[in-house]
């Protein structure tokens, strides 16, 4: 699968609602390679335990919100555990995973921040915004910066879709996974980071 860099013609929001959510959406061929579950990388999860928490630095990022609300940055999410879901709008597996993420966001309000990080360039903001609207996503959806799309930057190596990273309340990365996860696996990973971060469980 490849990251989109050029598209011609206009696409209406109504068409996006019906086309982007179908398997045909996987046919949108971007031009810089991004791995997907059609050619999956080996699945791996990495969790940093509490003994390493004092050694890590907060991850610094700034991503464009697709709803026109400016940028989402590190400082806005400090104070809560944050789940970052790395996806593309044209990957069917990403779409399936974002449903789990939506449920997790609902079930863990208000303890958890959730963000969908779309590995597509800024010219596709209207298309990704329509995608987020069609899926009725209730959490921030952002476009990754160029370094993140290349698999570099603060989340080096997370250029497979879908992928996940979980940050603690100080913004330090505590978990990452390349590839799809079940709802139970996602929730277990979130709970581990919450526990390590001292987030109290609801009664």
URNOR-V617039 format. One record per pair of residues at least 24 apart in sequence whose C-alpha atoms are under 8 Angstrom apart, sorted by the first residue. I is the first residue (numbers start at 1). J is the second residue. D is the distance in whole Angstrom. If there is no record, write none. Layout:
i=I j=J d=D
i=I j=J d=D
This chain:
i=1 j=29 d=7
i=1 j=30 d=7
i=1 j=33 d=6
i=1 j=34 d=5
i=1 j=35 d=6
i=1 j=36 d=6
i=1 j=38 d=8
i=2 j=29 d=6
i=2 j=30 d=4
i=2 j=31 d=5
i=2 j=32 d=5
i=2 j=33 d=4
i=2 j=34 d=5
i=2 j=35 d=7
i=3 j=29 d=7
i=3 j=30 d=4
i=3 j=31 d=5
i=3 j=32 d=5
i=3 j=33 d=6
i=3 j=34 d=6
i=3 j=119 d=7
i=3 j=120 d=6
i=3 j=121 d=8
i=4 j=28 d=8
i=4 j=29 d=6
i=4 j=30 d=3
i=4 j=31 d=5
i=4 j=32 d=7
i=4 j=120 d=6
i=4 j=121 d=7
i=5 j=30 d=6
i=5 j=31 d=6
i=5 j=32 d=8
i=5 j=120 d=8
i=5 j=121 d=7
i=5 j=123 d=8
i=6 j=30 d=7
i=6 j=31 d=8
i=11 j=127 d=8
i=13 j=127 d=8
i=13 j=130 d=6
i=16 j=127 d=7
i=16 j=130 d=7
i=16 j=131 d=7
i=16 j=134 d=8
i=17 j=130 d=7
i=17 j=131 d=7
i=17 j=134 d=5
i=20 j=89 d=7
i=20 j=90 d=7
i=20 j=131 d=7
i=21 j=92 d=8
i=21 j=95 d=8
i=21 j=131 d=8
i=22 j=92 d=8
i=23 j=92 d=6
i=25 j=90 d=5
i=25 j=91 d=7
i=25 j=92 d=7
i=26 j=90 d=5
i=26 j=91 d=5
i=26 j=92 d=6
i=27 j=90 d=7
i=28 j=90 d=6
i=34 j=149 d=8
i=34 j=159 d=6
i=34 j=160 d=6
i=34 j=161 d=8
i=35 j=159 d=7
i=35 j=160 d=5
i=35 j=161 d=6
i=36 j=91 d=8
i=36 j=160 d=5
i=36 j=161 d=5
i=36 j=162 d=7
i=36 j=179 d=8
i=37 j=93 d=7
i=37 j=160 d=8
i=37 j=161 d=7
i=37 j=162 d=7
i=37 j=179 d=7
i=37 j=180 d=8
i=40 j=160 d=8
i=40 j=179 d=7
i=41 j=160 d=7
i=41 j=178 d=7
i=41 j=179 d=7
i=42 j=178 d=7
i=42 j=179 d=8
i=43 j=177 d=7
i=43 j=178 d=5
i=43 j=179 d=6
i=44 j=176 d=8
i=44 j=177 d=5
i=44 j=178 d=6
i=44 j=179 d=8
i=45 j=175 d=7
i=45 j=176 d=5
i=45 j=177 d=4
i=45 j=178 d=7
i=46 j=174 d=8
i=46 j=175 d=5
i=46 j=176 d=5
i=46 j=177 d=7
i=47 j=174 d=5
i=47 j=175 d=4
i=47 j=176 d=7
i=48 j=173 d=8
i=48 j=174 d=5
i=48 j=175 d=6
i=49 j=174 d=7
i=49 j=196 d=7
i=50 j=196 d=6
i=50 j=197 d=8
i=53 j=172 d=8
i=53 j=174 d=8
i=56 j=172 d=6
i=56 j=173 d=8
i=57 j=171 d=8
i=57 j=172 d=6
i=58 j=170 d=6
i=58 j=171 d=5
i=58 j=172 d=4
i=58 j=173 d=7
i=59 j=154 d=6
i=59 j=171 d=6
i=59 j=172 d=6
i=59 j=173 d=7
i=60 j=154 d=7
i=61 j=154 d=7
i=62 j=145 d=8
i=63 j=142 d=6
i=63 j=143 d=6
i=63 j=144 d=6
i=63 j=145 d=6
i=64 j=122 d=8
i=64 j=142 d=5
i=64 j=143 d=5
i=64 j=144 d=7
i=64 j=145 d=8
i=65 j=140 d=7
i=65 j=141 d=6
i=65 j=142 d=4
i=65 j=143 d=6
i=66 j=125 d=5
i=66 j=126 d=7
i=66 j=128 d=7
i=66 j=129 d=5
i=66 j=141 d=6
i=66 j=142 d=5
i=66 j=143 d=7
i=67 j=129 d=6
i=67 j=141 d=8
i=72 j=142 d=7
i=74 j=171 d=7
i=77 j=113 d=7
i=77 j=171 d=7
i=78 j=169 d=6
i=78 j=170 d=6
i=78 j=171 d=6
i=79 j=169 d=5
i=79 j=170 d=6
i=80 j=111 d=6
i=80 j=112 d=6
i=80 j=113 d=6
i=80 j=168 d=7
i=80 j=169 d=4
i=80 j=170 d=8
i=81 j=111 d=7
i=81 j=112 d=5
i=81 j=113 d=6
i=81 j=166 d=7
i=81 j=167 d=6
i=81 j=168 d=5
i=81 j=169 d=5
i=81 j=171 d=8
i=81 j=190 d=8
i=81 j=193 d=7
i=81 j=194 d=6
i=81 j=197 d=8
i=82 j=112 d=6
i=82 j=113 d=4
i=82 j=114 d=6
i=82 j=115 d=8
i=82 j=166 d=6
i=82 j=167 d=5
i=82 j=168 d=7
i=82 j=169 d=7
i=82 j=171 d=8
i=83 j=112 d=7
i=83 j=113 d=6
i=83 j=114 d=5
i=83 j=115 d=6
i=83 j=164 d=7
i=83 j=165 d=6
i=83 j=166 d=5
i=83 j=167 d=7
i=83 j=190 d=7
i=84 j=114 d=6
i=84 j=115 d=5
i=84 j=116 d=6
i=84 j=117 d=7
i=84 j=164 d=6
i=84 j=165 d=5
i=84 j=166 d=6
i=85 j=114 d=8
i=85 j=115 d=6
i=85 j=116 d=5
i=85 j=117 d=6
i=85 j=162 d=7
i=85 j=163 d=6
i=85 j=164 d=5
i=85 j=165 d=7
i=86 j=116 d=6
i=86 j=117 d=5
i=86 j=118 d=6
i=86 j=119 d=7
i=86 j=158 d=8
i=86 j=159 d=8
i=86 j=160 d=8
i=86 j=161 d=6
i=86 j=162 d=5
i=86 j=163 d=5
i=86 j=164 d=6
i=87 j=116 d=7
i=87 j=117 d=6
i=87 j=118 d=5
i=87 j=119 d=6
i=87 j=161 d=5
i=87 j=162 d=5
i=87 j=163 d=7
i=88 j=118 d=5
i=88 j=119 d=5
i=88 j=120 d=7
i=88 j=161 d=7
i=88 j=162 d=8
i=89 j=118 d=7
i=89 j=128 d=6
i=89 j=131 d=7
i=91 j=161 d=8
i=93 j=161 d=8
i=93 j=162 d=7
i=93 j=180 d=7
i=94 j=161 d=6
i=94 j=162 d=5
i=97 j=162 d=7
i=97 j=180 d=7
i=97 j=181 d=7
i=97 j=182 d=8
i=100 j=182 d=7
i=100 j=183 d=5
i=101 j=183 d=8
i=102 j=137 d=7
i=102 j=138 d=8
i=104 j=183 d=8
i=104 j=187 d=7
i=105 j=139 d=8
i=111 j=199 d=8
i=114 j=139 d=6
i=114 j=140 d=7
i=115 j=139 d=6
i=115 j=140 d=5
i=115 j=141 d=6
i=115 j=142 d=7
i=116 j=140 d=6
i=116 j=141 d=5
i=116 j=142 d=6
i=117 j=141 d=6
i=117 j=142 d=5
i=117 j=143 d=6
i=117 j=144 d=6
i=118 j=142 d=6
i=118 j=143 d=5
i=118 j=144 d=6
i=119 j=143 d=6
i=119 j=144 d=5
i=119 j=148 d=8
i=119 j=149 d=5
i=119 j=159 d=8
i=120 j=144 d=7
i=120 j=149 d=7
i=121 j=145 d=8
i=121 j=146 d=7
i=166 j=190 d=7
i=166 j=193 d=7
i=167 j=193 d=8
i=168 j=193 d=6
i=168 j=194 d=7
i=168 j=197 d=6
i=169 j=197 d=6
